[in-house]
Amino acid sequence: MNTIGITGSNGYIGKNLVNWCYKSNHKFYTLSNNNKIRNKNNFYFKKVNLLPKSFFKKSDIVVHLAGIAHNDKISDFSHLRNINVCLTRNIGELCIKYELKKLIFVSSIKANSQEHNYGKTKLEAENQLIKLFKGSSKTELIIIRPGLVYGNSPKGNLKLIKKFLQYRFSPILSITKNKISMIHVEDLIQLIILVSTKDSNKTIIEAHDGNVYSTHDIFENIYKEIHKKNFIFKLNINIFENFPFFKLRLKKLFSDSKFETNHLKQIGFKCKKNLYIYD
């Protein structure tokens, strides 16, 4: 059984992966810059260039989930890049140095788009890892680009949508033209486990359930999940055009975020959940 090292264990995907390890009795360690995490499995670091060597020596595979998202302020770009790029590269270097079997870097669909700083840093991190691992024969690099990740206790915009839709007569913003690729967090965890144990002929795996959704689909299905009945009425998105804060939020929410390929089908992995089997 390969021992899994997990970064970003306090994040949404990380918590689900840690829970899977506990339930499966799978040996794991975590790496975090949060000094409030107190357990025998956790290794603490203060600076991205001072990572504890013991974490890598004790791990066979590292699943790198740590990163900063949902922050596009120009003033914070240096900090964003320090975590999303520099930390990622340092982890890659140590995985190679201590000859781990694999580094699984969970990137983002946003790496396909350079519209926001988050996507720019994710793509830069991917490119640096690919260049770094080009000369490594003992450590395999796998990059997973998940679509919009959803499930119980969602994060980011999905969390805001769910909170907004708690009210029975919440309006559903009317838009159907945008296209979004998604994956349930439980399917993403199973994919991570699969590629941690199986040889892969792909460096980059685009992960989604094979369906294409719109933001309207997301609103409607979350609403019905909460209320079990349909009391939906539609509100035209154009009424928010004169409100800069809402316009920025809605631009992210209603833009296209879609994969053109289906890598999961190519590697023989099938998602068990989709938006219409949402829990």
Secondary structure, DSSP 4 states (H G I P E B T S, - for coil): -PPEEEESTTSHHHHHHHHHHHHHT--EEEEES-TT--STTEEE-SSTT---HHHHHH-SEEEE-----S---GGGHHHHHIIIIIIHHHHHHHHHHTT-SEEEEE--GGGG--SSHHHHHHHHHHHHHHHHHTT-SSSEEEEEEE-EEESSS--HHHHHHHHHTTSTTPEEEE-----B-EEEHHHHHHHHHHHHHS--S-SEEEE--S--B-HHHHHHHHHHHHHSS---EEEEGGGGTT-HHHHHHHHHHHS-B--S--HHHHTT---S--GGG--
